[in-house]
Amino acid sequence: MEPIEEQRFAELVDDALDGIPAELADRFDNVVVVVEDQDPDEPDLLGVYEGIPLPERHDYGGVLPDRIVIFRLPICAMVRDEAELVEEVRVTVVHELAHHVGIDDNELHALGWD
């Protein structure tokens, strides 16, 4: 699919975040989600979590927020239509938020969130 406008993509990310159940969203702490076009070093990367997962935070304080980046161009390139785009954005957002709460790629795979 051709890349959609940055603003529309950001809205899809916001919608995905709004769809997170409140009991799970309440667990997120000191994390920001941003949209970028693509990772300059890994252009096929869909998203990345940068920070200290919640279970590993000890004597935690006075640090910048963790950062989740969702990459617009590779996600748009891998889908055929907007319905698939909405689903892939949702999966990518959930995947990166899972890293924030301490779930690794192996656990995500076992849970079906490839």
Sequence and secondary structure as in RCSB ss.txt:
>XXXX:A:sequence
MEPIEEQRFAELVDDALDGIPAELADRFDNVVVVVEDQDPDEPDLLGVYEGIPLPERHDYGGVLPDRIVIFRLPI
CAMVRDEAELVEEVRVTVVHELAHHVGIDDNELHALGWD
>XXXX:A:secstr
     HHHHHHHHHHHHHTS HHHHTT  SEEEEEES  SS TT  EEEES  GGG SS  S   EEEEEEHHHH
HHH SSHHHHHHHHHHHHHHHHHHHTT  HHHHHHTT  
